[in-house]
């Protein structure tokens, strides 16, 4: 059951479960990898690679940005290249990504690629020798 819930994004949670904002927060926390995750990988190794939901079959590695898909509370995080939506961050990584983007103070470069329908983002910590803000 956990794997099934983790395979969905917040829009699907809203549609299938009729989830409220509070329930969406609970689902994000439930689906989050408690033992490690993208934030830990990024800080420990200065980079992290994540599998993401891809809307394209094949795409060579390109700079990307991450942004909410819509203005709703707890919107899915979209992956954009030249303002075109090419994928979504998986729900299991959304809480960590949101935290990194909104409050970490870290400067992160993001690249997206896809091969045979599988999408990936590569996060790279910029200036890793600088002192971390926490």
N, C-alpha and C positions, 0 to 999 in steps of 0.2 A: 504494500500500500504506500509506504514512504517513497519508493522509487517512482511510483505513478504520480503522486502529488508533486514530487521534485521535478518531474519531466514537464510540468505545465508552467506557463507564465501567469502574471497577475491578471491579465485580461481573461484568460481561460478560467482562472479561479473565480472571477466575478461572474462569468457566464454559467459555469457548471454549478457552483455552490451558492451563488447569490451573496458572495462574501462582502461584509461591511469593511470599513477601513480598519477597525480593530482586528477583525478576523484575518484580513490581508496581512497585517503586521505579524500576527501569530503564525500564519502560514509561512511567511518569509523567514521567521526565526526557526520554525520547525524544519524547513528545507535547507537551512544553512549548515555547512560542514563545521561542526563544533570543534573538531580536532585540529584543523588547519585552515586552509582556504587561501583565497587570492591575496588578502592583505598580508598574511604571514609570509607567503612565498615572495611577494614583492619586497617586503622589508628585509627578509633574510637573504634573498638571492639577487636583488635589484631588478628582477624580471619575473613575470608570471605569464603562462600561456593557458588560455581557457578555451574549451570547446563551447561554441555558442550556436544558437538557432540561426541558420543561414537561409536567406531568401534567394540566394544565387547558387548555382551548381559549382562554378569554377570562377575564381577571382584571384589574380596575383596580389601578393602582399602590397598593401597601400595604406598610407596614413588615414586614420579615421578619428571620429569624435564620438563620444557617448552622450546621449541626451534622453530625457524622458520622452516617450512616444506621444503622450497627451498631457493635458493639464490636471488630470485627476490625481487624487491622493494615491500615492504608491504606484504610479504609472510604471509599466515595463520600461526598461532602459534600452533604447534603440542604439544601433550601431549605424553611423552615417558616414558616407563618403560623398563629398561634394553635395551635401544636403539630400542625398538619396538614401532611404532606409534599406540597408542590405541584410540586417539581421537583428536579433534580440539577445541580450544577456540572459542566460538561464536563471531561473528563479533561485536555485541553490547558491548562486554567486551574487545575486542582486543586492543583498544587504551589505556585503563587503564592498562591492563596487560603489554603491551609493555613499557609503561612509568615506571611502577614499576620495571620491569626487567632491563631496560637499564640505568636509571638515578636516582633512588630514594635513593640508598645507603642503603636501608633496607635489612636485611637478612630474607628471607622468606622460610619456608619449605612448600613443596607441596605434597599432597596426592591425588591419583585418586581412584575412585571406580565406579562401574556400577551395576545397578540392573534392570532387565527386559528391557534392551536396553537403559536406561537413564543413562548418565554419569555425574559425579560430580567431581570437584576438590575442595579441602579444602586448603586454604592458611592460614598459621599460621605465625604470626610475631614472629621471634626469638628475645629474649632479649627485651621484650616490655618495661621493666623498664629503659632501656638505653635512653638517650636523642635522639630524632628524628633528622636526619641530616638537617632539614630545619626549 
